[in-house]
């Protein structure tokens, strides 16, 4: 078995209804970039117009998948919460 490390990167772009919603999501998710779901992945969040951009880099595919799943679940929960209170 090889001991090579697979390095993965993913960029997820989530178009939103408004820039305000993108800013709300960025603010809600930003603390997770400091203490994310795994110390094997690094996540950066940015906004372009009304799109939230989530960039995940990881040292292995398992960490990449786990981080992506976590951020997508958090985004989904945030959007549902915003819709509920609107």
C-alpha positions in Angstrom: 0.0 0.0 0.0 1.3 3.4 -0.9 1.8 6.1 1.7 1.2 9.0 -0.7 -1.0 11.8 0.6 -3.8 12.8 -1.7 -4.3 16.6 -1.5 -7.8 17.8 -2.5 -9.4 21.2 -3.1 -13.0 22.1 -3.7 -14.6 25.4 -4.5 -18.4 25.6 -3.8 -20.3 28.6 -5.2 -23.7 29.2 -3.7 -25.8 31.8 -5.5 -28.1 33.6 -3.0 -31.1 35.9 -3.3 -29.2 39.0 -2.1 -25.8 40.3 -1.0 -27.3 40.8 2.4 -28.1 37.1 2.7 -24.5 36.3 1.6 -23.1 38.6 4.2 -25.3 37.0 6.9 -24.1 33.5 5.9 -20.5 34.6 5.8 -20.8 36.1 9.3 -22.5 32.9 10.6 -19.9 30.6 9.1 -16.7 32.6 9.6 -16.1 31.3 13.2 -16.1 27.8 11.8 -13.1 28.5 9.7 -11.1 29.1 12.9 -12.2 25.8 14.6 -13.5 23.8 11.7 -14.8 20.2 11.7 -11.2 18.9 11.2 -7.7 20.1 11.7 -6.9 18.3 8.4 -8.8 20.9 6.3 -8.6 24.6 5.8 -11.6 26.6 4.7 -11.9 30.2 3.3 -15.1 32.0 2.8 -15.6 35.0 0.4 -18.5 36.8 -1.3 -18.7 37.8 -5.0 -21.8 39.8 -5.7 -24.6 37.6 -4.3 -22.6 34.4 -4.3 -21.1 32.8 -1.2 -17.8 31.0 -2.1 -16.5 28.3 0.1 -13.0 27.0 -0.7 -11.8 23.9 1.1 -8.3 22.4 1.0 -7.4 19.2 2.7 -4.6 16.7 3.0 -6.8 13.7 2.2 -10.1 13.1 0.5 -11.9 12.0 3.7 -11.1 15.3 5.4 -12.2 17.2 2.2 -15.5 15.4 2.0 -16.2 15.9 5.8 -15.5 19.6 5.6 -17.6 20.1 2.5 -20.5 18.2 4.1 -20.3 20.2 7.3 -20.3 23.6 5.5 -23.1 22.6 3.1 -25.2 21.4 6.1 -24.5 24.7 8.0 -25.4 26.7 4.9 -28.6 24.8 4.5 -29.5 25.3 8.2 -28.8 29.1 7.9 -30.9 29.5 4.8 -33.8 27.6 6.4 -33.5 29.8 9.5 -33.5 33.0 7.4 -36.6 31.8 5.5 -38.3 30.9 8.7 -37.9 34.3 10.3 -38.7 36.2 7.1 
